[in-house]
Amino acid sequence: MTARIQTEQELWEKIAALGLSEDDPQLPGIVCSLIGHSRIQTYGFWYYYCARCGTQLGDTLAGVYSGAEKAVIVGHDCDICRANYEELTWRDKFMVDDPFKKEKSTAATVDK
């Protein structure tokens, strides 16, 4: 059994030892296998996905996803997601964008 990665620095050392660049498309999945999936998640059509690697984590259409109570949903800016965000660790935030970041609209605006 391997020792659990304790720090972000230790994780970067493991990544460097693998010879992967920061933009390698395999990196998010490898990171999740090393430190676990992020509690920052995307949600669509009753499914929850890891915001780091995209793996489906939960299904609320045909079942119950117990991780939903602690999840921070990308694009939400509700009190529950804000409170859950305060409970996250570096493992959840590593290689994951700010879930509360406002997306710039590409839609045309009409002046009144």
N, C-alpha and C positions, 0 to 999 in steps of 0.2 A: 504494500500500500504506500502511496506517495504522500508526503506531507502536504497539508493544506497551505495554499499561498496566503500569506498573512498581510502583505503590503503591495501597493501599486508598483513600487520599485522592483519587488521580487517578480511580479507579473511581467514587467517590461524586460527583465533579465531572461525570463523563460522565452518570451517572444523573440528576443535577439538571438538566443541560442538556436531557435528554429530557423533563423535566417529569413524571416518574413518582413516585408516592408509594411508600413502603416496603411498603405492603400491596397494591400492584397485582399481580394474578395473572400478568401477563406478565413481571414483573421477573425471576424466577428464570431463565427461558429466555433473556432478554436478557443477563443477567449471564454465563451459560454461553457465549453467543456472543461476549462480549467477552473473557473470561479463561479459557475452557475449562471442561470438566466437572470436578466434584469427584471426588477419589479416595475420598471418603466415599460409600459406596454402599449401596443396599438389595439384597437378594437373595431371590429366591423362584422356585420351580419351575425352577431351573437358569438363571435370567436375572439379570443384574446391571443395576441402574438408578442413575443419578445421584441422590444424595440431595437435591440442590438443585432440579433441574428435572423429574426423573422420566423423562428420556429413557433408553431401553434402550441400554446400552453394550456388553453382552456376552451371549453365548449359549453355555452349556456343555452344553446338551442335544444340539444338532446340530453342535457345533463346539468350538473351544477359544478361551477369552478370555484373551489374554495379560496383560490388566490385573488379573486376579484376584490375582496374586502381590503387588501393591502396594496393593490395595484395603483399606479399613477398612470392615467390614460393620456397619451399624447394628444394635445389639442384641447383637453379639458382645462378649465381654470376654475374649478369648483372648490368649495371648502374641503371636501373629503380628499380630493387629489392633493391639494396644498398640504393638508395635515399628513397624509401618507408620505409626501415628498420629504418632510422633515425627519422621517424615520429611516430613510434610505442611507446606505453606506456607499463607500467608494466603489464597491463591487457592482452596485446597481447603476451608478453614474458613468462608469468607465466605458468609453467609446459610444456613448448615447447622447444625442443632442438634447438640449433643454426642452422638456416636454411642454413648457408654457410659452415658448417662443411663438410670437404672432407671425403667421405666414403673410407675405405680401401678396395681395390679390393681383392676378393677371387680367382680371375682368376690366372692361372699359367702364369708365364712369361717365355719367351724364351730368353736365353742369345745369343748374337751375337758373 
